[in-house]
């Protein structure tokens, strides 16, 4: 039993208080939650947690020590086989006290004392969330690397085509600029004589005055 607190005790004597707390602990382990006065709940919490700590050991000596407080063997079996294994990964804090307000009649402050839930759910979900975040981050890295690989492949062929078009268009213009334009002095006179004379009306085949005179001289001969 924990060290008794100073001040007024529960009941009329220390033995009465001891049996009262033992009965409250038995009902707490049997039902998992009970409602009592706030003062009794605060006195019961250290005793209940001390019994659960002994039950976590699981040996014969711990079972006999618990039987000195809790007389019901069925409750002791439930404590050792069902309640204690739930708190294997919890170092303490097995009991929770919740205030419910004053009791009708004497206005005594009431509270609900109950066993807390096990930590197995939090222990299993935390690694799952961590692994999910890690997998998502790895997927993001793979997608980023894939985008970086696609970007140079798509931009590499486009560079020569962009530069080839202006060069191809500039080549004829450069050749045309280098070729000299013929002047009137460089024109061959034979090329001018080889063209047929143009009449005043603009017809090349029309006979001019010179051609008609040459034809008459040939007929006279």
Order of alpha helices (4+ residues) and beta strands (2+ residues): alpha-beta-alpha-alpha-alpha-beta-beta-alpha-alpha-alpha
